[in-house]
Amino acid sequence: MLRQKISFYLDDLATPIGKSINIAIAILVLASATSFVAQTFEISEITRTRLNLLDDIILGLFVLEYFLRLWCAEEKLKHLFSLYAIIDLVAILPFFLGAIDVAFLRLLRWFRILRLIRLVESRSLFPNKNEDIAILLRVIFTLFAIVFVFSGLVYQIEHPNNPQFHNFLDAFYFSIFTMTTVGYGDIMPHSEAGKLTTVLMVLTGIALIPVQLGELFKRLVKTANQGDRPNDLLKEIVCTRCGLSLHDHDAQFCKACGTKI
């Protein structure tokens, strides 16, 4: 009974208790990310120590949550290899590998922002949002997550030996102009690992962003088409080219792209 109740509230985003728990987790993720960014700037040792303590506390809470989710899972093996569980595991690996390689652990912690995927994908957290807003939020978060994670990785790799990456803001600046292909060239990675990370960043952006924007565009076209004519004058036939699903009853060609339907 206790296991089912814990499992319900960890995944529930509709009831006040479930929503509070998941919002609290989101706040911890953002607090952790803010701590990482702050520590890339010149701050006092006291502040740095306090931020490290805060991160240790947050990490401990994430470890507790991870094992609670594993304990509550009915199919534990399937849960271990799910996307959310893998992201959670990456976020808590520093807890288990603390004595191995500090540089490696600093790279891992930037992935913690991906834990917000649960909230972005949820439709019950914001029950009044329509599908267009949901897709827009997903596009915005995807872009933000890519930029944030790769900025952190590039900073962590380049900072020790490249004075151009003085803090996270320098890496963020570099990531934005690299992903948008503007590429001023005033900040460049020097190491092989930094160059490889930059290539992966661009490829990731090319692979994910157009797909998300395309989905949003198709949804907006569909919504606009639904608003133009009453549903009883339309028929649902999905265009194989652009995805528009509502057409006139006597239509032979898609009104958006002209493809035969």
Steps between C-alpha positions, in 0.01 A plus 500: 500500500780740594693410185202573276434829674861618465510393136177687431617829650845484335337487157178688570471859385128550548440478875636772732742259672636355177529842340679638807751214502585536130518880516735463798719265294500753215605775741786280624612440142498873425677578829767245415543645150523852642764380746707349218485823300582718801810297579648578157528867602737658748331462838625485856614171647222517760237532229661220301500274806135572565410428138688171517309410816172587329591280206589212733160528669318511166703204375403302810132575441531390136662174610211439741248574225679268256486202736141577597400488134693175455340349811152597381545374142313178426735408215834611639713396203276687257507803729881498519530533122226759454598848380404671826689246713815536290486880534448463876795261522732738314393776740597297809814326373724750683360355824644156416813609312613776733848352546579431134534801269390849595514634143279218377247565778486871419406411145217276620334756724403725208261230379288545810290765324357221282302377799251775421382295202236340723335835567526625143346182361219498754156620395350493848729758660338771291155355427385806306782501248410378152709285270655804328630639828626156604701467179630855534616430856673184381679690222614772741619249758681290239688806379579614854614153610730457199660840552531458877646149497748563220601837645580324825692223326702741285578716802608201710725369223653828384521711816815343651718579197305755295474853645226587250259287704531699819152415632169341399388818324790473255406139424132595469590781257711258296221238491230745387701639211628156402153343491357791302794463257594866548838396637684826570818302564610720793467200734620160381573167670865399500489139616398202290230412753364855482485491120325162506247627754431800276434272202263287711322815615438617143388155385265468796346836424461413132337166586257615769398861447363476141294194595345679796434816299349294220261336743401841634445637148281206400295543816453873436392433141250241621361737764470785252324271254253387766419861578428590138204268445252309716593138570186369328626641166838331536623143481799350677759383248866534597724643229801276451728797433419777751280317749192722466208285612181696421389570143182592315269206432552530125873577519732299279817690585643629830420867547829560680755340266304382193578130542235261364294347782 
